[in-house]
Amino acid sequence: MTPSSAPLLIGCAAGFSGDRVDAAGPVVDSLIERLAALADPRASAFLMFETLAERTLALAQLRRRADPAQGCEPLLDAMLRPVLARCLAHGIRIVSNFGAANPPGAARQIARMAAELGLAAPRIAIVHGDDLSGPEHRAVLREALGAQLESLRIVSANAYVGAEPIAAALVAGAQIVVAGRVADPSLAVGPALAHFGWAHDDWHRLARATMAGHLLECGAQVCGGYFADPGYKDVPDLHAVGFPIVEMDADGGCIVGKARGTGGLVSTASVTEQLLYEVHDPAAYLTPDVTADIGQATVQAVGPDRVRLRGVRGHARPAMLKVNVCHEGGWLAEGEISYAGPGAEARARLAAQVLRRRLPALDLRIDLIGVLSILGDDAGRLLRATPPGDARDVRLRIAAIHADRAQAEHLGREVTALYTCGPAGGGGVRTALTPRLATLSCLVPRSAVATGFQLLPEGGAA
């Protein structure tokens, strides 16, 4: 990939695992149209899928423990198959964290997909280095976590790695890059590094590309999803909300828009809200690639559904990398039962009292859905302080965590017994028992994390 000063287009077709699988089509159509309008052979376009979070990586680790062939994004096929041929035909490269806990497995799945579609084998790169769960990394984790590490039954340990291996893979000719735990904005910074040929310490440009990636990473969120609030923040055609496309210049500046013909909106308000989303310090947003400073950033509408971001500055990247360590966290037991009609709330509260008396070994979380749940806490302080009311449609939810499966199983049996052993009129019982992963975060020296990539060999789909 030869460095260029021509525009770079990046469209995002997923903001989390479980996102809509029909998002990529309009994004790819718009990228193709925009490439044609630019009429510049030096311009590049990328399709980005961001499908990973702490929760989804933990779930992927559980799947891989059950079956070593699993552990990548479960919706990979549904998201990518409809657009893979068009992307390859039009030179649109694909960058994703589809790999989750098993990047090689995701790469092999994409290779099989291409073969099934009758396509020439694409050049697929697999980013490695984020997985620190092996014995060779135990010393550095012990230094970071101390003695508590010895008592943990570790399932996985993954570092948030940056854009450099993605960029290196693209420079080497990869058409598709599959990663595991990279920082979300790095999925956009990697293409920018490869396309523009920036130095890895060009902090201002890296920071601008990082914030462009930050606007993209949550998918429809910058286009009105998770933003809409009727009467206050109205969003047209939310049922068909579009996904974002960023046009970046050689200085890292960007204009964010959305796929043509889709619903939603891109406004200064939606961009500002997404810009601040999950940013702990606007003057020092820490990523593996750079420390971004949006303290002086501005957003300006430059056309319908087009907003320009300016004024982002950058500083040297942190010397340490964040690592999430997932470990076995016991069992999550849940049970629900509904009460309706006159006195429903009082009957639901009585059922909760019954369960507290029957399950003294469990620390119960009690929610009265329809009365108080979201605003309550695990200790039930707000629930106890809230005077009983007269809600007529209440769903009682009881949950508990315990290290012993047998103890956790008691909850489901006791909730089921409320049918005839509890207050009048209970129904619609559902119970679940789920193995739980707990997470610890720590920092490790960058030098302890060796990242890189490898190309999937020819015939790697087998």
Secondary structure, 3 states (H helix, E strand, C coil): CCCCCCCEEEEEEECCCCCCCCCHHHHHHHHHHHHHHHCCCCCEEEEEECCCCHHHHHHHHHHHHHCCCCCCCCCHHHHHHHHHHHHHHCCCEEEECCCCCCHHHHHHHHHHHHHHCCCCCCCEEEEECCECCCHHHHHHHHHHHHHHHHHCCEEEEEECECCHHHHHHHHCCCCEEECCCECCCHHHHHHHHHHHCCCCCCHHHHHHHHHHHHHHCCHHHHHCCCCCECCCECCCCHHHECCEEEEECCCCCEEEEECCCCECCCCHHHHHHHHHCCCCCCCCEECCCCEEECCCCEEEEEECCEEEEECCEEECCCCEEEEEEEEEEEEEEEEEEEEECCCHHHHHHHHHHHHHHHCCCCCCEEEEECCECCCCCCCCHHHHHCCCCCCCEEEEEEEEEECCHHHHHHHHHHHHHHHHHCCCCCEEEEEEEEEEEEEEEEEEEHHHCCCEEEECCCCCCC
